[in-house]
Amino acid sequence: MKKTFSILSIFTLLIFSNLSINSCGSTDDTVSCFPSTPINVTLNLNLPAYNVLNQVGGWMYVNEQQSGTRGLIIVRASDTNFKVYDRNAPHICPDSNTTLEVKDNISIICPKDNATWILLTGQPTAVSSVPPKTYPYNYDPTGKILTVYY
């Protein structure tokens, strides 16, 4: 009876340990509990609302329809390149205090644990070893139309 109870206890402990370890485990670019939402945003950079994205280093939050569960951070990284980051922290499961914010126009920070990344590159600088989730985009420089999709 004791042997059966011990084996059952160990088996139960192993199952719960495995579940707790893998419940918010990490994949290559984000935690497994990261929300997966279609992204489809088109911005006309000729409009005054998006003028900040015409300068290198300019950034803005985008919270339009189909911009993810918490919105996007879009940064003009160079004359021809942008960075489009999801505002969900990539390294911890989402909760009320894990929406990424831009700090001092040079870094991105997670308010929950002060993880930080370089705004222009997404390179991690503290706490997290994974960069923010980025999305592909198309940019038409002639019409100044930026389309973000996923």
N, C-alpha and C positions, 0 to 999 in steps of 0.2 A: 504494500500500500504506500509506504514512504517513498519507495523507488519510483512508482508511477507518479506520485505527486511531484517529486523532484524533477522528473523528466518533463512533465506537463508545465511546471513553473518555468523551467529553463526555456522550453519551446515558446511559451507565451511571452517571456521577456525578450527573446530574440525577435519575435514578430513585431512587438511594439517598438523595440530599438530601431529596427529596420525602417518601420513606417515613420518614426520621428526624424531619423536622419535624412530620409529621402523626400519628406513632405515639402520641403522648400529647398531642395538641392539645386546645384548650379548646373546649367548647360554651358555651352561654349560662350554665349554672349549675354545671357540673363538667367535669373533664377527660374526654376520650372513653373513657379506660380505667377510669372509675368503675364499680364493680360494680352491676349492676341486679338487685335481689332483691326479691321480694314482701314487703311489710310488713303484718302483721296482729296487733296487740297490743291487748288489752283490760285495763285496770287499774281495779280498784275502789278508789277513794281513801278509802273507809271503813276499809280494812284498815290495820293498823299499819305494814306494810312500805312503804306509799306515803304515809304521813302527811306527809312533807316537802313533797309536792306540793300540800298544802292552804294553804300560805303563799306569798304573792307573793315571788318571788326564790328559792323553794325549787327544788332540782333533784336529779336522780338519774340514774345510769346504768341502763339497762334492757337486760338481756342474755338475755331470754326467747326461746323458740322463735318464729321468724318476726319477729325484730327486726333483720334485716339481717345482713350478714357480720361486723360488729364491734360491733353493738349500737347503742343510741340514747342521746342525752342529752335528757331531757325537763325543761323549765323552766317554772315557773309565772310567766308574764310580767306578768299582771294578774289581777284578780278573775275575769275571764271568759275570758282568753286564755292559751294555752300556746305554747311553741316546742318543736318536736320536730326535733332534729338527728341526722343520720347521723354515726357516729363515724369514718367514712372521711374523710380530708382531701380537700376538694373540688378542690384546685388541683394536686396531684401524684399520680402513679400509686401505687396501694397497694403498700406493702412492710411489713416487720416493724416499722418505726418511724413509721408515719403514722396511728396511731389517735389521734383527738382526745381531749384530756383537759381537765377543768375545773381552772382554777388560781385560788386565792384567792377562790372563790365569785363572781368578777366577770368572768372571761374564759375563753375556750376557746383552747387552744394545740395546735399540731402539734409534737411533740417533734423531728421530723426537721429542720425549718428555722426553728422558733420563729415561725411564722405565728400571728397572734392575731386573735380576734374578740371582740366584746362579748357576754357570755353572754345578756343579756336581749333583745338585738335581732338578733344574728348579724352585725352590721356589722363588716367587716374593719378592723383597726387597724394591722397590720404584715404585710409580705411578700406576702400574697395579696390580690388585688382582688376575688375572688369570695366570697360568703358560704357558710357550711356548707350542705349540702343539707338542706332541710326537707321534712317530710311533712305531709299533711293529717290532720286529726283531727276527731272529734265528741266533744263533752262534754255530758253530761247532768248539770246542776248539782243536780237533785233527788235523783238516785240516786248522784251523785258517781262516774259511770262515764266514763272516758276511753278512747276507741277510736282507735287510730292505724292508718292503712291506706295502701297504695300499690299 
